[in-house]
Amino acid sequence: MPAASHHRLITLGRLTLLDPVGNEDRELGTRKRKLALLTVLAVSGRSWTRDALVDLFWGEQDEARARHSLSDTLSHLRRVLGPDAISQRRTEVALAEDIALGVDVLELQDAARQQRWVDVVTLYGGPFLDGLHVGGSPRLEQWKDGERRRLDALFATAARAQCEVLLRAGEYDACAELASRWLRVAPTSPHAALFRLRALAAPGTPEGDQQALDEHAAIARQLESEYAARPDRVVMALVEEISTRVRARQVDPMPVVVSSASAEAEAVPAVVAVAPTLPVADAPVGIVAPRASRRWPWFLVLGGAAAAAFAWTQSSRGPEASNQAAPVILTASPAARALYEQGVMAYDRDGNRDEAIRLLDSAIAIDSTFAQAYRRLGQIYDNGVDGRSRSVEMLTLAARHAAQLPETERLVTLGAYHRTVTGNFARAASSYRALLEIAPNDARAWSSLGTVYDHLGDRRRAVEAYERSIAINPRQALTWMNLADGRYTLGDSAGAWRTLDSMALAFPGHPGLFMRTASLAHAEDKRELAEGQLRALITSAGDDGYQRAVGEMLLAKAWWSWGRLDEGDAARMRGVRLERARGAREAALVGELDLAMAAVWLRGDSTLARKRIADALRTTPLASLRVEDRPYLDASIALASSGQPAPASALLDEYLLRSDSLTRRRDATREHHARGMIAMASHQWPIAIAEFRMVSDALCPICGMPELALVYEQAGLRDSALAVVRRYRTTPSQRRLDMTAAFHSTGMRARWP
């Protein structure tokens, strides 16, 4: 908060300027256009040209009059805030960096970055610049609307997080009031309605249930009259659950004891044994195996992600053929259970990632102790190109509530937690082995154990685990794909192709099949086949922006590796636009950094790379992302690669300052990569050599070798460089299925034919 001697600009819910003692400033209190201009300067945090401000506020006036109005406004602001409050440099106008002015929007943004949700909901006094209408200023209206949507979204995020805290603490009235504020901001939000109804009904009393039903009727009327819409099905599921309780009381006057979804996290909900409505292979909470903990190689990540997102088949083998017991789904809420089942089906059968996330989110909104739903969400996020922080958050919550699960489900949950969150593969393996002692024919455990062996570098045991999993349950698409990868890594290319042929019989048209066939064809330089499979992947995606973005990204990597640089750039940019359209800002930023790296490695154009990096960080500032989602290391590597070691080192320092020990453990090899690139850009050859030698690991034994060879070459040690190149070309590695190797392979072929 600003010091007491500061003025304070209020823009949320109203527009006013408070003097240092908290009273409305009399000079500016009624001059809304002047306060709006102050708001633009303060909230944007940048300088504006006089022409831009004139166009924004006085575009309808003639130029001389408009410029006079601007000068008058700036003079007025200086009289109130101080003569040095507004700086002017030639044609540009900005607030002074040391201006004594507090701004509610900036304080809210800072609180949101630090996840201080109580402060966010307190600071949010209402819509941004509510009631402000400046005639003849359409561009100002557009700017205001964009800022309002952004700030409303921050408030909604905070309201959801804070409501969850309030419900767990039993502060139902406070959550109900906050959800009511949320509904005023977002009347069509199903989650706002869910929290409102859930808080009203949380006590489980007849009065609370009836109040929740009355509130639902009012929400439904508003949706119908103002938006010609109906309540979301997730809301209707909760309403039906409440209605069932009400009807039960009418039949039996004895009190109905319910296990509230808002009970303390330690409370164990009732065990509901659910007859599976899906084939047995799909009813369990399957483990979606991450292909790599680092952000690259891309295809290793996507091998478990975009492929696993579609794990479904209509195999003729019935449930009895899997020899795997159907699990129980643990939640006291029938509505949450129904949403969970729909989410599993949306992800496994339909490959609809966004719909699955929405449904599972809704299940958790009803039952905040639903460990299996948390685990599923964590696995979905972990296998994507965005949402890393959400993956860690969800899997951590799953582990926190794991004690209420039966032993088999608890072990699956702990295995997923240690494999993804802590990066402790030995503990993950112990969990899966313990599960197999209880249930030797649990296909999930065998498949997950195979991914752990992959991370530990034991490819042969990984392949054996995948084969065992498929023998028990052949209807897991991800396991088939992992098996193909493993056989290729062991030098059995023919076995990899046979695996994909077998998969094609059970999973015809499966998007993961397109991806794996394309990657194997690319690795063996079968260009026509690889390109055809990637085009089929994009075409089959339809309106699925996530899948299309993945396809465009992989197509770009393939074209880059074949020297079709312009086509590759265009495809990667299409992928970036798709990521932006679906709100995946981190993935879009990483895509733009990819384009910068392509400029360096494939075009040798550092100037173009620098421009692309600057544009990317201007469009998506790192500070605008959650700390856990900021691609510090990707940006640091890109900056160093383009010959900018100082800003690269600054980003690395910020990463070290803000990242916790688990994040650094997961990203250890990438950190060495960044340090090596910075040292190479600074011509510190011994340091660069030492760092690049630590980039490789069990999962990727050839990672860091291209950079190491380049350092040796630049240091004048050509024989050492050639030795590294030979080792790179002969060492078996799963990364040869990774199309991001195009950066290195193409450059290495040119430098060392």
Protein Blocks (a to p, Z undefined) as FASTA:
>chain_A
ZZfkbccddfehpacdddfkopacfklmmmmmlmmmmmmmmmnopacdfklmmmmmmmmb
cfklmmmmmmmmmmmmmmmnopklpccehjaccddfklccddfklmmmmmmmnopaklmm
mmmnbdehihiacehilklmmmmmmmmmmmmmmmmmmmmmmmmmmmmnopamlmmmmmmm
mmmmmmmlmklmmmmmmmmmmnopaklmmmmmmmmmmmmmmmmmmnopacdfklmmmmmm
mmmmmmmmmmmmcdcddddfkbcfklccdddddddfbdfklmpccddddfbfbfbdfklm
mmmmmmmmmgccfdfbdfklnopacdddddfbfklmmmmmmmmmmmmmnopaklmmmmmm
mmmmmmmmlmklmmmmmmmmmmmcehklmmmmmmmmmmmmmmmpcfklmmmmmmmmmmmm
nopaklmmmmmmmmmmmmmmlmklmmmmmmmmmmnopaklmmmmmmmmmmmmmcbfklmm
mmmmmmmmnopamlmmmmmmmmmmmmghiaklmmmmmmmmmmnopaklmmmmmmmmmmmn
mmalklmmmmmmmmmmmmmmnopamlmmmmmmmmmmmmmmnopaklmmmmmmmmmmmmmm
mnopaklmmmmmmmmmmmmgfklpcfklpcfklmmmmmmmnopaklmmmmmmmmmmmpcf
klmmmmmmmmmmmmmmmmmmnopaklmmmmmmmmpcfklmmgoklmmmmmmmmnopaklm
mmmmmmmmmmgcfklmpmklmmmmmmmmmmmZZ
